[in-house]
């Protein structure tokens, strides 16, 4: 019995065992946790190596019924920790009221949504190791000043230390995707809350990048009534040139 990858679920099953093992071993457990939640296990190529790690208890959330049946038949230890549901609709606070990690070969079509959900639950999601489309992975991990640096980079880097680990070629999957993949690791940093309104912070970041070719003096005009506020030299820069701390400072100035 094999599971047929389903296009509507964005399934591309990793077939290279060495890469699966490397992904599993990328979990650092720097902030000790008792649970790891794998998103979309497919036929369990990654699950196998997670189950070998005694530092934590492996759980799986899977939406594909065919994959559920395959995992139940081939990975008996995971049966009682196999959640048949959509990760994007999970209540992560109910899943665990203590810190846990997320890992997976994420479907490209929901990979950004997975990270936004992790960010919304940053008080419990302390580490994420995931496979993404290479361009998305690079964007998330990019530093200020790079072309890839964007909204998701800033919002995630405000609360996570992010590292691009390695690239995976198209032919390591069934079926092969049309693009290369990248594996990244996010580890929760020491920031509990930002020293500004987080909703306003997100608004400033999104507004700045939505017109990324413009200087912030032009891009942020819709957020202020008194244009003189934008006279500071920082507003002569473009959004991609600013660090997280710069966006925090701007949010404080605009909404003090």
C-alpha positions as CSV (number, residue, x, y, z in Angstrom):
1,X,0.0,0.0,0.0
2,X,1.3,3.4,-1.0
3,X,-0.2,6.9,-0.7
4,X,-0.8,8.7,-3.9
5,X,0.3,12.4,-3.7
6,X,-2.7,14.7,-4.1
7,X,-2.2,17.9,-6.1
8,X,-5.1,19.7,-4.3
9,X,-3.3,19.1,-1.0
10,X,0.0,20.3,-2.4
11,X,1.7,17.0,-1.6
12,X,5.2,16.3,-2.7
13,X,6.6,13.3,-0.8
14,X,10.3,13.5,0.2
15,X,12.0,10.2,-0.9
16,X,15.6,10.9,0.2
17,X,16.1,9.3,3.6
18,X,19.3,11.2,4.3
19,X,17.5,14.5,3.8
20,X,14.6,13.4,6.1
21,X,17.1,12.4,8.8
22,X,18.9,15.8,8.4
23,X,15.6,17.6,8.8
24,X,14.7,15.6,12.0
25,X,18.1,16.2,13.4
26,X,17.8,20.0,12.9
27,X,15.6,20.2,15.9
28,X,17.9,21.7,18.6
29,X,15.7,21.5,21.7
30,X,17.5,24.6,22.9
31,X,14.4,25.5,24.8
32,X,13.5,22.1,26.2
33,X,10.1,20.8,25.1
34,X,8.2,17.6,25.5
35,X,6.2,17.6,22.2
36,X,7.0,17.9,18.5
37,X,4.1,18.3,16.1
38,X,4.7,17.2,12.5
39,X,2.5,18.7,9.9
40,X,1.5,16.5,7.0
41,X,3.5,13.3,7.5
42,X,2.5,11.7,4.2
43,X,4.1,8.2,4.3
44,X,6.2,9.0,7.3
45,X,9.6,9.4,5.9
46,X,10.3,12.2,8.4
47,X,8.1,10.6,11.2
48,X,10.4,7.6,11.3
49,X,13.4,9.7,12.4
50,X,11.4,11.8,14.8
51,X,10.2,8.7,16.6
52,X,13.9,7.7,17.1
53,X,14.6,10.9,19.1
54,X,13.9,10.3,22.8
55,X,14.1,14.0,23.7
56,X,10.5,14.6,22.9
57,X,7.1,12.9,22.1
58,X,6.2,13.0,18.4
59,X,2.7,14.0,17.3
60,X,1.3,14.2,13.8
61,X,-1.5,16.3,12.3
62,X,-2.6,15.0,8.9
63,X,-5.6,16.0,6.8
64,X,-5.3,13.2,4.1
65,X,-7.3,10.1,5.0
66,X,-5.2,7.8,2.9
67,X,-2.0,9.0,4.7
68,X,-3.8,8.5,8.1
69,X,-4.5,4.8,7.2
70,X,-0.9,4.3,6.0
71,X,0.6,5.8,9.1
72,X,-1.7,3.7,11.3
73,X,-0.6,0.6,9.5
74,X,3.1,1.3,9.4
75,X,3.9,3.4,12.5
76,X,2.1,1.9,15.4
77,X,3.8,4.0,18.1
78,X,2.2,7.1,16.5
79,X,-1.4,5.8,16.4
80,X,-2.6,7.4,19.6
81,X,-0.9,10.7,18.7
82,X,-2.2,11.0,15.2
83,X,-4.6,13.9,14.7
84,X,-6.8,13.8,11.7
85,X,-7.6,17.5,11.1
86,X,-6.4,20.6,9.3
87,X,-3.5,22.2,11.1
88,X,-4.7,25.7,10.2
89,X,-7.9,25.1,12.2
90,X,-6.2,23.5,15.2
91,X,-6.3,25.2,18.6
92,X,-2.6,25.1,19.5
93,X,-3.2,26.4,23.0
94,X,-5.4,23.3,23.6
95,X,-2.9,21.0,22.0
96,X,-0.3,22.1,24.5
97,X,-0.1,24.7,27.2
98,X,3.6,24.2,27.4
99,X,6.2,25.1,24.7
100,X,6.5,22.7,21.8
101,X,8.1,22.5,18.3
102,X,6.6,22.3,14.8
103,X,8.3,20.4,12.0
104,X,7.4,19.3,8.5
105,X,7.8,19.2,4.7
106,X,5.1,21.9,4.4
107,X,2.8,22.1,1.4
108,X,3.9,25.2,-0.5
109,X,0.3,26.5,-0.8
110,X,-0.1,26.9,3.0
111,X,3.5,27.4,4.2
112,X,3.1,31.1,4.9
113,X,-0.2,30.5,6.7
114,X,1.6,27.8,8.9
115,X,4.1,30.4,9.9
116,X,1.5,33.1,10.6
117,X,-0.3,30.6,12.8
118,X,3.0,29.8,14.7
119,X,3.5,33.5,15.2
120,X,0.0,33.9,16.6
121,X,0.9,31.2,19.1
122,X,4.4,32.3,19.8
123,X,3.9,31.8,23.5
124,X,3.9,28.0,22.9
125,X,5.6,27.5,19.6
126,X,9.2,27.7,20.6
127,X,10.9,26.1,17.5
128,X,10.0,25.5,13.9
129,X,11.9,23.4,11.4
130,X,10.4,23.3,8.0
131,X,10.8,22.7,4.3
132,X,9.5,25.5,2.1
133,X,9.8,26.7,-1.5
134,X,13.4,27.9,-1.7
135,X,12.4,31.5,-2.4
136,X,10.0,31.6,0.5
137,X,12.6,30.1,2.8
138,X,15.2,32.7,1.7
139,X,12.8,35.5,2.2
140,X,12.0,34.5,5.8
141,X,15.6,34.2,6.7
142,X,16.9,37.3,4.8
143,X,18.5,40.1,6.7
144,X,17.7,43.8,6.2
145,X,19.1,45.3,2.9
146,X,18.4,42.2,0.7
147,X,15.8,42.1,-2.1
148,X,14.2,39.0,-0.4
149,X,13.6,40.8,2.9
150,X,10.0,41.6,3.3
151,X,6.9,41.6,5.5
152,X,7.2,38.0,6.7
153,X,10.9,38.4,7.4
154,X,10.2,41.4,9.8
155,X,7.2,39.9,11.6
156,X,8.9,36.6,12.2
157,X,12.3,38.0,13.0
158,X,10.8,40.1,15.7
159,X,10.2,37.0,17.8
160,X,12.3,34.3,16.2
161,X,16.0,33.8,15.4
162,X,16.0,32.3,11.9
163,X,18.6,30.3,10.0
164,X,18.6,29.0,6.4
165,X,19.9,25.4,6.8
166,X,20.1,23.8,3.3
167,X,18.6,23.5,-0.2
168,X,16.8,20.5,-1.5
169,X,16.6,19.7,-5.3
170,X,13.4,19.0,-7.2
171,X,14.2,15.4,-7.9
172,X,14.2,14.4,-4.2
173,X,10.4,14.4,-4.2
174,X,7.5,12.4,-5.6
175,X,6.2,14.0,-7.7
176,X,9.1,16.5,-8.3
177,X,8.0,20.1,-7.7
178,X,8.9,22.7,-10.3
179,X,11.1,24.6,-7.9
180,X,13.9,23.9,-5.4
181,X,13.1,23.8,-1.7
182,X,14.8,25.2,1.3
183,X,14.9,24.1,5.0
184,X,15.0,26.7,7.7
185,X,14.9,26.8,11.5
186,X,13.2,29.3,13.7
187,X,14.0,29.5,17.4
188,X,12.0,31.7,19.7
189,X,14.1,34.6,20.9
190,X,13.9,36.5,24.3
191,X,11.3,39.0,23.1
192,X,8.1,38.4,25.1
193,X,6.3,41.5,23.7
194,X,7.3,44.4,21.6
195,X,7.7,47.8,23.2
196,X,4.9,49.1,20.9
197,X,1.4,48.1,19.9
198,X,1.8,44.9,17.9
199,X,-1.3,45.5,15.7
200,X,0.1,48.9,14.8
201,X,3.5,47.4,14.3
202,X,2.2,45.0,11.7
203,X,0.3,47.8,10.0
204,X,3.5,49.9,9.7
205,X,5.5,46.9,8.3
206,X,2.8,46.0,5.8
207,X,2.2,49.5,4.7
208,X,6.0,50.1,4.2
209,X,6.5,47.0,2.1
210,X,3.4,47.3,0.1
211,X,5.1,50.2,-1.7
212,X,8.7,48.9,-1.2
213,X,10.2,51.0,-4.0
214,X,9.1,54.2,-2.3
215,X,10.8,55.8,0.6
216,X,9.0,55.4,3.9
217,X,8.2,59.1,3.8
218,X,5.9,58.4,0.8
219,X,4.8,54.9,1.7
220,X,3.6,55.8,5.2
221,X,1.8,59.0,4.4
222,X,-1.6,57.3,4.7
223,X,-0.9,56.5,8.4
224,X,-0.4,60.1,9.5
225,X,-2.3,63.4,9.5
226,X,0.7,65.6,10.4
227,X,3.2,65.0,7.6
228,X,5.9,66.8,9.7
229,X,6.2,63.6,11.7
230,X,7.9,62.1,8.7
231,X,10.7,64.6,8.6
232,X,13.2,62.3,10.5
233,X,16.0,61.0,8.3
234,X,14.9,57.4,8.8
235,X,11.9,58.0,6.6
236,X,14.2,58.7,3.6
237,X,15.0,55.0,3.6
238,X,13.0,52.1,2.0
239,X,11.3,49.4,4.1
240,X,13.8,46.8,3.1
241,X,16.6,48.8,4.7
242,X,15.1,48.8,8.2
243,X,15.7,46.4,11.1
244,X,13.0,45.1,13.4
245,X,14.0,47.7,16.0
246,X,13.7,50.5,13.4
247,X,10.1,49.5,12.7
248,X,9.4,49.4,16.4
249,X,10.8,52.9,16.8
250,X,8.6,54.2,13.9
251,X,5.5,52.6,15.4
252,X,6.3,54.3,18.7
253,X,6.7,57.6,17.0
254,X,3.5,57.4,14.8
255,X,1.3,56.1,17.6
256,X,2.7,57.6,20.8
